[in-house]
Amino acid sequence: MNKNYFTISIIKEARVDENRTPFSPNQIKTLISNFPNLKILVQPSKNRCFKDEDYSKAGAKIEEDISQSDIIFGVKEVEISKLIENKTYLFFSHTSKVRNENSQAAEDAAIIYKKKLLREVLKKKITLIDYENIRDKSKNAYRYLGFGRFAGIVGCYNTLNLYLKLQKKQLLPRAFEINNYKKIQELLSKQNFNKLKILQTGKGNVAKGSMEVLKHANIKHISLNDFLNKKYDEAVFCNISLREHVERNDGKDSSYKDFMLNPHEYKSKATNYLRHTDMLITGHYWNPKFPKLFSLNQINEFKNLKIIGDITCDINGSIPTTIRSTSIAKPYYSFDVNSMKEIDLCNKGIAVMAVDNLPSELPREASEEFGNSIISEVLPCLIKKDDGRISRATTASKGKFCPSYSYLENFIR
């Protein structure tokens, strides 16, 4: 990248329900102004939340052929057949967690896609940089990029709307219909969620976005101790961190570092809280090595739990009722706790919200926030000098997996 003139491009997203973008037209205008030697190509798209002509007015060139690009930016799954050899791509490949995906899931469409993607990346000697892995070197491995906050915002809003639906109350407009976070805040401030008790997991951006919405809905934030021991005449929520919902199997003192090194020596203690919960909203990070938040065998213990908003949406992961992702068009289903199978949405069992592309309901604001992070935290390391965050996030290069991702060799066989 150490040349005087370089070209970046924005791809047309492969998913028809994906309308986000790595950069907004305003950000393109700023980049061109700040970097006179920068050329920006944008593949035309009818689904993108910003119009092609807005990018053109900002100074980008609308071009189907992006083969002259040095760096190619996308958001979600790319169209494998259109990958260009010897190029550098940045997008969410969702391949980092495949280490523990077993043979039972071998025919799952998502697994098949990931295998084909990685094989093609190697074959075409593509440099693949995964947004999810662009992190600092701290023990918590802070992520520089993500749509987490807006996933939390929309996921929580959808879950509160699910409560209104089950209560046969007047539904609020969907987030994508409003397409304005401030308006969502105004609508929520006028609602009454009665004596609802909500457990919110996680401490990262997903949970923070979710808790923003809960507070705009005038739902009171209380301590874990009060959540367990007090009764309220109003809607309340408490937030539970990873440290608070896991414990060592042997009962010894635990720490975050020990858990990350030895997750197999831990179990969940979230059942203590779920017995007191009406609604669960998840925002915690999960890895297949980690214990599940609860098991299907325990689910009948949670007599009050009627709604789960699984914003994290790890299929058959931490939340075992999430047996599939849902769509923006059809965001909900019910899970029958007796048959342990999905049923049509109703007041029986547990109602589930598991949309896997939540920020696409507020695409303009989500894209603006994401693009700002790329500009401040990623582009300088891509174009000038890398401080290590890019190399750590590089899955493959020159036809080989990078050392930290060598385990993917076994996955694609």
C-alpha positions in Angstrom: 0.0 0.0 0.0 3.0 2.3 0.1 2.3 4.0 -3.2 1.3 7.5 -4.0 -2.0 6.6 -5.6 -4.5 4.0 -4.4 -8.0 2.9 -5.0 -10.6 1.6 -2.5 -14.0 0.2 -3.4 -17.4 -0.6 -1.9 -19.0 -3.9 -3.1 -22.6 -4.5 -3.9 -23.8 -6.8 -1.0 -24.8 -10.3 -2.0 -27.7 -10.6 0.5 -30.9 -9.0 -0.8 -31.8 -8.1 2.8 -28.5 -6.4 3.5 -28.7 -2.6 3.0 -25.8 -1.4 5.1 -22.5 -0.1 3.7 -19.0 0.4 5.0 -19.1 4.2 4.1 -21.8 6.8 3.7 -21.6 9.4 0.9 -20.7 12.1 3.4 -17.7 10.0 4.6 -16.6 9.4 1.0 -16.7 13.2 0.5 -14.5 13.6 3.6 -12.0 10.9 2.6 -11.6 12.4 -0.9 -11.1 15.8 0.6 -8.5 14.6 3.1 -6.7 12.2 0.7 -6.3 13.9 -2.8 -4.6 10.7 -4.2 -7.5 8.5 -3.1 -9.8 7.1 -5.8 -13.1 5.5 -4.6 -15.2 3.1 -6.7 -18.8 2.0 -5.7 -20.5 -0.9 -7.3 -24.1 0.1 -8.2 -26.8 -1.3 -5.8 -30.6 -0.9 -5.6 -30.6 -2.3 -2.0 -28.0 0.0 -0.4 -29.4 2.5 2.1 -27.8 5.4 0.2 -28.4 6.0 -3.5 -25.8 5.6 -6.1 -26.2 9.2 -7.2 -25.4 10.3 -3.7 -22.1 8.6 -3.9 -21.5 10.0 -7.3 -22.1 13.6 -6.0 -19.7 12.9 -3.2 -16.9 12.2 -5.6 -17.0 8.4 -6.0 -17.2 6.7 -9.3 -20.1 4.3 -9.8 -18.5 1.3 -11.5 -19.4 -2.4 -11.8 -15.8 -3.3 -12.5 -13.7 -2.9 -9.3 -10.7 -5.0 -10.5 -8.4 -2.0 -10.2 -9.0 -1.7 -6.4 -6.2 -2.0 -3.9 -8.7 -2.5 -1.0 -12.2 -3.8 -1.3 -14.7 -3.2 1.5 -18.0 -5.0 2.1 -20.2 -5.7 5.1 -21.6 -9.3 5.1 -21.2 -12.4 3.0 -19.6 -11.8 -0.4 -20.6 -13.5 -3.6 -17.9 -16.1 -3.9 -18.0 -16.3 -7.7 -17.2 -12.6 -7.9 -14.1 -12.6 -5.7 -11.2 -11.1 -7.6 -7.8 -12.8 -7.3 -4.8 -11.1 -5.5 -7.0 -8.4 -3.9 -7.4 -7.4 -0.3 -10.9 -7.8 1.1 -12.4 -6.6 4.4 -15.8 -7.9 5.5 -17.4 -10.0 8.2 -16.5 -13.5 7.1 -17.8 -15.2 10.3 -15.1 -17.9 10.0 -13.2 -17.4 13.2 -15.6 -19.6 15.3 -15.6 -22.6 13.0 -12.9 -24.4 15.1 -15.5 -26.3 17.0 -18.2 -26.7 14.4 -18.8 -30.5 14.2 -19.7 -33.0 11.6 -23.4 -32.8 12.5 -23.5 -29.3 11.2 -21.6 -30.3 8.0 -24.5 -29.8 5.7 -25.7 -26.5 7.2 -25.9 -23.9 4.5 -23.8 -21.4 6.5 -21.0 -24.0 7.0 -21.0 -25.0 3.4 -20.7 -21.3 2.4 -17.8 -20.7 4.8 -15.9 -23.7 3.4 -16.4 -22.6 -0.2 -15.4 -19.0 0.7 -12.2 -20.0 2.4 -11.2 -22.4 -0.4 -11.7 -19.7 -3.0 -9.8 -17.1 -0.9 -6.8 -19.5 -0.9 -7.2 -20.4 -4.5 -7.3 -16.8 -5.7 -4.5 -15.7 -3.2 -6.8 -13.2 -1.7 -5.8 -11.3 1.5 -8.8 -11.7 3.7 -9.1 -9.3 6.7 -12.1 -9.9 9.0 -13.6 -6.9 10.7 -14.5 -9.0 13.7 -10.8 -9.7 14.4 -9.5 -6.1 14.2 -8.8 -5.8 17.9 -6.2 -4.3 20.3 -3.7 -6.3 22.3 -5.4 -5.9 25.7 -6.6 -9.0 27.6 -10.1 -8.2 26.6 -9.2 -7.9 22.9 -11.3 -4.8 22.3 -12.9 -4.7 18.9 -12.4 -1.5 16.9 -15.2 -2.3 14.5 -18.7 -3.6 14.8 -22.4 -2.9 14.4 -23.0 -4.1 18.0 -24.5 -0.9 19.4 -27.2 -0.8 16.7 -27.7 -4.5 16.9 -28.5 -3.9 20.6 -30.7 -0.9 19.9 -32.8 -2.7 17.3 -32.8 -6.1 19.0 -34.1 -4.6 22.3 -36.7 -2.5 20.5 -37.9 -5.6 18.6 -38.0 -7.6 21.8 -40.1 -5.0 23.7 -42.4 -4.9 20.7 -42.7 -8.7 21.0 -43.9 -8.2 24.6 -46.6 -5.7 23.4 -47.7 -8.2 20.7 -48.1 -11.1 23.2 -50.0 -8.7 25.5 -52.2 -7.9 22.6 -51.4 -4.2 23.0 -50.9 -1.7 20.2 -47.7 -2.5 18.4 -45.1 0.2 17.7 -43.9 0.7 14.1 -41.0 -1.5 13.1 -37.5 0.2 13.3 -37.0 0.0 9.5 -40.4 1.7 9.0 -39.3 4.6 11.3 -35.6 4.6 10.2 -34.8 7.1 12.9 -33.4 6.3 16.3 -34.6 9.6 17.9 -38.1 8.8 16.8 -37.8 5.3 18.4 -36.8 6.9 21.6 -39.8 9.2 21.6 -42.2 6.3 21.0 -40.7 4.1 23.7 -40.9 6.9 26.3 -44.7 6.8 26.0 -45.1 3.0 26.7 -45.9 1.2 29.8 -44.2 -2.2 30.3 -46.0 -2.9 33.6 -44.1 -5.1 36.1 -41.8 -6.7 33.5 -38.5 -8.1 34.9 -35.7 -8.2 32.3 -32.3 -9.8 32.5 -29.8 -8.2 30.1 -26.5 -10.1 29.5 -23.1 -8.7 28.4 -21.0 -5.6 29.0 -20.0 -4.7 25.4 -21.5 -2.5 22.7 -24.5 -4.8 22.1 -25.5 -4.7 25.7 -24.9 -0.9 25.9 -27.1 -0.3 22.9 -29.8 -2.5 24.4 -29.6 -0.8 27.8 -29.9 2.6 26.0 -33.3 1.5 24.7 -34.4 0.1 28.1 -33.7 3.4 29.7 -35.5 5.4 27.0 -38.5 3.0 27.7 -38.4 4.2 31.3 -37.5 0.7 32.5 -35.5 1.0 35.8 -32.0 -0.3 36.1 -31.5 -2.2 39.3 -28.8 -4.3 40.9 -28.5 -8.1 40.7 -29.2 -8.4 44.4 -32.4 -6.3 44.1 -33.4 -8.3 41.0 -33.3 -11.5 43.1 -34.7 -10.2 46.3 -37.2 -7.4 45.7 -40.6 -7.0 44.1 -41.4 -4.0 42.0 -44.6 -2.3 40.8 -42.8 -1.1 37.7 -40.7 -2.6 34.8 -37.1 -3.2 35.8 -33.9 -4.7 34.4 -30.5 -5.8 35.6 -27.4 -6.3 33.7 -25.3 -9.4 34.2 -21.7 -9.8 33.1 -19.7 -12.9 32.0 -18.1 -13.0 35.5 -21.5 -13.0 37.1 -23.0 -15.8 35.2 -20.2 -18.4 35.2 -18.4 -20.1 38.0 -15.7 -22.8 38.3 -16.9 -26.4 38.5 -14.7 -27.0 41.6 -16.0 -23.9 43.4 -12.6 -22.2 43.6 -12.1 -18.5 43.0 -12.4 -17.5 39.3 -11.2 -14.7 37.1 -11.8 -13.5 33.6 -8.3 -14.6 32.6 -8.7 -18.1 34.0 -12.1 -18.4 32.3 -10.7 -17.5 28.9 -7.8 -19.9 29.3 -9.9 -22.8 30.8 -13.5 -22.4 29.8 -14.0 -26.2 30.0 -13.6 -25.9 33.8 -16.6 -23.5 34.1 -20.3 -23.8 34.2 -23.2 -21.4 34.0 -24.9 -20.1 37.1 -27.4 -18.0 35.1 -30.3 -20.3 36.2 -30.2 -18.4 39.6 -31.3 -15.3 37.8 -33.5 -16.8 35.1 -35.9 -18.2 37.6 -36.8 -14.6 38.4 -36.9 -13.4 34.8 -39.8 -12.5 32.5 -37.7 -11.5 29.5 -34.1 -12.3 28.6 -32.1 -10.1 26.3 -28.7 -11.4 25.3 -25.7 -9.2 24.5 -22.8 -11.3 25.7 -20.0 -12.7 23.6 -20.0 -16.5 23.2 -17.5 -19.0 21.9 -18.3 -22.7 21.3 -15.7 -23.5 24.1 -17.9 -21.6 26.6 -20.7 -23.1 28.7 -24.2 -22.4 27.4 -26.2 -19.9 29.5 -28.7 -22.7 30.3 -29.6 -26.1 29.0 -32.8 -27.4 27.5 -33.1 -29.7 30.5 -33.3 -26.6 32.8 -35.8 -24.6 30.8 -38.9 -25.8 32.7 -37.4 -24.3 35.8 -38.0 -20.8 34.4 -41.7 -20.4 35.1 -41.9 -16.7 34.3 -39.6 -16.6 31.3 -41.9 -15.9 28.3 -39.6 -13.9 25.9 -36.0 -14.2 24.7 -34.5 -11.5 22.6 -31.3 -13.3 21.4 -29.4 -10.4 19.8 -26.2 -12.5 19.8 -28.0 -15.1 17.6 -25.5 -18.0 17.8 -27.5 -20.9 16.4 -27.5 -23.8 18.8 -25.1 -21.8 20.9 -25.4 -20.1 24.3 -29.1 -19.9 24.1 -30.5 -23.3 23.1 -33.9 -22.0 22.2 -32.3 -20.2 19.2 -32.5 -23.1 16.8 -32.5 -20.8 13.8 -32.1 -17.1 12.9 -35.2 -15.1 12.0 -35.6 -12.4 9.4 -36.5 -8.7 9.5 -39.8 -9.6 7.7 -40.6 -12.4 10.2 -38.6 -11.7 13.4 -40.3 -14.0 15.8 -41.3 -17.6 16.6 -42.2 -19.6 19.7 -40.4 -22.5 21.2 -42.4 -25.3 22.8 -40.8 -26.3 26.1 -42.5 -29.7 26.0 -41.7 -30.9 22.5 -38.5 -28.7 22.4 -39.5 -27.7 18.9 -40.4 -24.5 17.1 -44.1 -23.6 16.9 -46.0 -20.7 15.4 -45.8 -17.5 17.5 -48.3 -17.7 20.4 -48.5 -17.4 24.2 -47.4 -21.0 24.6 -43.8 -21.7 25.4 -41.1 -19.1 24.9 -41.3 -16.4 22.2 -38.0 -15.8 20.5 -36.5 -12.9 18.6 -33.4 -13.9 16.7 -32.9 -11.6 13.7 -29.3 -12.0 12.5 -28.9 -8.6 10.7 -30.6 -6.2 13.1 -28.6 -3.1 12.3 -30.1 -3.3 8.8 -33.3 -1.9 10.3 -31.5 1.4 11.0 -29.0 1.2 8.2 -28.1 4.8 7.6 -27.2 5.6 11.3 -25.5 2.2 11.7 -23.4 2.6 8.6 -22.4 6.1 9.6 -21.1 4.9 13.0 -19.3 1.9 11.4 -17.7 4.1 8.7 -16.4 6.5 11.3 -14.7 3.7 13.0 -13.1 2.4 9.8 -11.8 5.9 9.0 -10.3 6.5 12.5 -9.2 3.0 13.5 -8.5 1.0 10.3 -7.7 3.1 7.3 -4.5 4.6 8.8 -3.2 1.2 9.5 -4.1 -0.1 6.1 -2.8 2.8 4.0 0.2 3.9 6.2 1.7 1.8 8.9 0.1 -1.2 10.7 0.5 -1.3 14.4 -0.4 -5.0 14.4 -4.2 -4.8 14.4 -4.4 -5.5 10.7 -2.0 -8.4 10.7 -3.8 -10.0 13.7 -7.0 -9.8 11.7 -5.7 -11.2 8.5 -7.1 -14.7 8.0 -5.3 -15.6 4.8 -2.8 -14.1 2.4 -0.9 -15.3 -0.7 -2.7 -18.6 -0.8 -2.2 -19.7 2.8 -3.9 -19.2 6.1 -2.0 -17.0 8.5 -0.5 -18.8 11.6 -3.2 -17.7 14.0 -5.9 -19.2 11.7 -4.0 -22.4 10.6 -6.8 -24.4 12.3 -9.0 -23.5 9.3 -7.0 -26.0 7.2 -8.9 -28.8 8.9 -12.2 -27.1 8.5 -12.1 -26.7 4.8 -11.0 -30.4 4.1 
